[in-house]
């Protein structure tokens, strides 16, 4: 009898909340901030689960499709524990990005703060953000100008492709993650491909990534807890390297090693230990994850477009024909890869490595007919703009030729964000991707599984890990 009354009580409370929620939601749709329509979803959790539900990254997903159809390109909701504005409007998105630090500020969930740490570039604001970003930009500028970087990227490309010689099937996305991580840890920390630390770092980064989209449940074995532990291990590894280099015990080894960017970071007296470690992790995360995903997206879309793959191959055959036997690529060769640039840009538009960013309004803001109240969360959706039929003809078609007018397309896409927080490493990532593609298209043919697809989690993964059937070219 007691159990019956407990269930009856819970049932009464649940129904009461549901009735109250529906009446409030209906009132919200018509009275609260009349310029913005929308739904606040369920009590407490709002529409968070539906908003973040995984979907094809080359689509906007069911949630946005339904809400835009019902409420328009800008609507209100309850996401991540607060009232929110969701923007699928190009002009409003650009306004948000360009007013970072003035009208809007970064506002990622607490779980991401726990995992990334307070000095992550993604989370830092104001003067701290400016300081950290300047250090990362110096890494990018220094690396791009180093012949050693180009040599490293190409040699590792050749080595990885050679290791597939007797394979008929490979888990491509995981393989290229190892490639891009190898390039970054080599340039940043002087970790060589044969060093076992490389694989340990990759495993920790995979756990690190999974934690971003997990529920913040602080229990043993959860993705959230594993991500925090992985971050601590990565931090400890970098901290140990910094302390080791500061000791004179390493003098003999250091004399044989070329200067890497960790040496540059260590010499920066404006940074504390935690900031130095955070910069290393930010560069590794941005440099390996996004570059690997871009390679996989290019390979995925080209597998479905044989004529485009042939066009890309011809460009690289022409570059190779002008090189001597065994001669490696250089910066001038990269400049000749015009169609390759178009292919990479179109893969970014269609595949959407970054779906959105998290912001919060610091003032009451009026933009056109929209009113954004102070304190509300704001989500500019990049995917919606990239796939907007009013901006792009046949937006779901993979068509690199639309990028022949690059200046025009850049105004209609935000693959690397915008404003103060535009990703500083975009071009560096494209450089290593282009070098890898050069050797891939000249060495192999490939097929994807019929049900393969890129999935937004919101970061991009592949349904089958991009399982490829490969065959060496004759």
Secondary structure as UniProt FT lines:
FT   HELIX           2..30
FT   TURN            31..35
FT   TURN            43..45
FT   HELIX           48..51
FT   STRAND          55..56
FT   TURN            57..58
FT   HELIX           61..71
FT   STRAND          74..79
FT   TURN            80..81
FT   STRAND          82..87
FT   HELIX           90..98
FT   TURN            101..103
FT   STRAND          104..106
FT   HELIX           110..116
FT   TURN            118..119
FT   TURN            121..123
FT   HELIX           126..144
FT   HELIX           147..163
FT   TURN            164..166
FT   STRAND          169..171
FT   HELIX           172..189
FT   TURN            193..194
FT   HELIX           197..212
FT   TURN            220..221
FT   HELIX           223..246
FT   HELIX           248..250
FT   HELIX           251..256
FT   HELIX           261..266
FT   TURN            269..270
FT   HELIX           273..303
FT   HELIX           306..321
FT   TURN            325..326
FT   HELIX           331..335
FT   HELIX           338..351
FT   STRAND          356..361
FT   STRAND          365..367
FT   TURN            368..369
FT   STRAND          370..372
FT   TURN            374..375
FT   STRAND          377..381
FT   HELIX           382..386
FT   TURN            389..391
FT   TURN            393..396
FT   HELIX           400..404
FT   HELIX           406..410
FT   TURN            411..412
FT   TURN            415..416
FT   HELIX           419..421
FT   TURN            424..425
FT   HELIX           426..443
FT   STRAND          444..448
FT   TURN            450..451
FT   STRAND          454..456
FT   STRAND          460..462
FT   TURN            463..464
FT   STRAND          467..472
//
